[in-house]
Amino acid sequence: MMSRLRKWISSPDGIRKIINVYGPYLGAGVKVTHIAPDYRSASVEMTLRWYNTNYVGTHFGGSLYSMVDPMYMLLLMNRLGKDYIVWDKSASIEFIKPGSGRVSAHFEVTDERLEEIRGATANGDKYLPAWDVDIVNDKGELVARVNKVLYVRRKRDKGR
């Protein structure tokens, strides 16, 4: 029973369901709608509600950022595996236009990007890959753009 539960918790669908009840996401009204079985991509959305609205009636900027915050780290950790250290290093957000209604973002870690990271970290060096992620409204209009920088390093062998 425990091994099945452990396996489900570590599956993309299990992780998606757990994140969706995680306090910061639940409190902001963020919903993870998709995590690919191979962790290649993910999607999130957030509907404007009274509890994630700012003073002027549009999406609160902190909620817009929180919807994208952990996603690239989560995808990359699972695509690279346990031999790598992956952390969020830095982020910035540019607000383009007020967000109202439902907003969404999509994340993708391509095979090419994965090989770039593996190559840059093969000797144990750190690497700081960056991604831009667009937050768009239902019309596909850009609401905000977030730049995420991750810290990635291959773990050192214990024998060294």
C-alpha positions in Angstrom: 0.0 0.0 0.0 2.7 2.5 1.0 4.8 1.8 -2.1 1.8 2.5 -4.4 1.1 5.7 -2.5 4.7 6.7 -2.7 4.7 6.0 -6.5 1.5 8.0 -7.0 2.8 11.0 -5.0 5.9 11.1 -7.2 4.0 10.7 -10.5 3.2 13.8 -12.6 -0.5 13.5 -11.9 0.1 13.0 -8.1 2.4 16.0 -8.0 -0.2 18.1 -9.9 -2.9 17.2 -7.5 -0.7 17.9 -4.4 0.4 21.3 -5.8 -3.3 22.2 -6.4 -4.0 21.9 -2.7 -0.7 23.4 -1.5 -1.5 26.5 0.6 0.2 29.2 -1.6 -1.4 27.9 -4.8 -4.8 27.2 -3.2 -4.8 30.6 -1.5 -3.9 32.4 -4.7 -6.4 30.5 -6.8 -3.7 28.9 -9.0 -4.4 25.6 -10.6 -1.9 23.3 -12.3 -3.9 22.0 -15.3 -1.2 19.7 -16.8 2.1 18.1 -16.1 3.4 15.9 -19.0 4.1 12.2 -18.1 7.8 12.8 -19.0 7.9 16.2 -17.2 8.6 17.9 -20.6 5.8 20.5 -20.1 3.3 21.9 -17.7 0.5 24.4 -17.7 -1.1 26.6 -15.0 -4.1 28.9 -14.9 -5.7 31.4 -12.4 -9.1 32.9 -12.5 -9.7 36.3 -11.1 -11.4 36.0 -7.7 -12.0 38.4 -4.8 -9.0 36.9 -2.9 -6.4 37.4 -5.7 -7.6 40.8 -6.8 -5.6 44.0 -6.2 -6.8 47.4 -5.2 -7.9 48.3 -8.8 -9.7 45.0 -9.5 -7.2 43.2 -11.6 -4.9 40.2 -10.8 -2.6 40.8 -7.9 1.0 40.9 -9.2 2.2 38.5 -6.5 -0.4 35.9 -7.5 0.7 36.3 -11.2 4.3 35.6 -10.1 3.4 32.7 -7.8 1.6 30.8 -10.6 4.9 30.4 -12.4 7.4 30.3 -9.6 8.2 26.6 -9.0 7.3 25.1 -12.4 10.7 25.2 -14.3 12.5 23.9 -11.2 10.0 21.1 -10.8 10.2 20.1 -14.5 14.0 20.3 -14.7 14.5 18.3 -11.4 12.4 15.5 -12.8 13.9 15.6 -16.3 17.5 15.6 -15.0 17.0 13.1 -12.2 18.7 12.6 -8.8 22.2 13.2 -10.0 21.6 17.0 -10.2 21.0 19.9 -7.9 18.4 22.3 -9.2 17.4 25.5 -7.4 15.6 28.7 -8.3 18.4 31.4 -8.5 16.5 34.6 -9.5 13.4 35.9 -11.2 12.0 39.1 -12.5 8.5 40.0 -13.7 7.4 42.6 -16.2 3.8 43.6 -16.1 2.5 44.4 -19.6 -1.2 45.0 -19.1 -3.7 44.5 -16.4 -4.9 40.9 -16.0 -8.5 40.1 -15.6 -10.6 37.0 -16.0 -8.6 33.8 -16.5 -4.8 33.9 -17.1 -2.5 31.0 -18.0 1.1 30.1 -18.6 2.8 27.2 -20.3 6.3 25.8 -19.5 8.4 23.5 -21.7 11.9 21.9 -21.2 12.9 20.6 -24.7 15.4 17.8 -25.3 17.8 20.3 -26.8 17.7 22.5 -23.7 18.1 19.5 -21.5 21.2 18.4 -23.5 22.6 22.0 -23.3 22.3 21.8 -19.5 23.8 18.3 -19.2 26.7 19.4 -21.4 27.3 22.6 -19.4 27.3 20.7 -16.1 29.1 17.5 -17.1 32.3 18.4 -15.2 30.5 19.4 -12.1 30.3 23.1 -13.1 27.3 25.2 -12.1 25.1 26.4 -14.9 22.5 29.2 -14.8 19.9 28.5 -17.5 17.2 31.2 -18.0 13.7 30.9 -19.3 11.1 33.5 -20.2 7.5 32.5 -19.5 4.5 34.5 -20.8 1.3 34.9 -18.7 -1.5 35.5 -21.1 -5.3 36.1 -20.9 -8.0 34.1 -22.6 -7.6 36.2 -25.7 -3.9 35.2 -25.9 -2.8 38.8 -25.0 0.4 39.1 -23.0 -0.3 40.2 -19.4 3.1 39.6 -17.9 6.5 38.1 -18.7 8.6 36.3 -16.1 12.3 35.6 -16.5 13.4 32.7 -14.3 17.0 31.8 -13.7 17.8 28.4 -12.2 21.0 27.1 -10.6 22.0 23.6 -11.9 25.0 21.5 -11.0 25.7 17.8 -11.3 26.3 16.3 -7.9 29.9 15.4 -7.1 30.8 11.8 -6.7 31.1 10.9 -3.0 34.5 9.3 -3.7 36.1 12.6 -4.5 
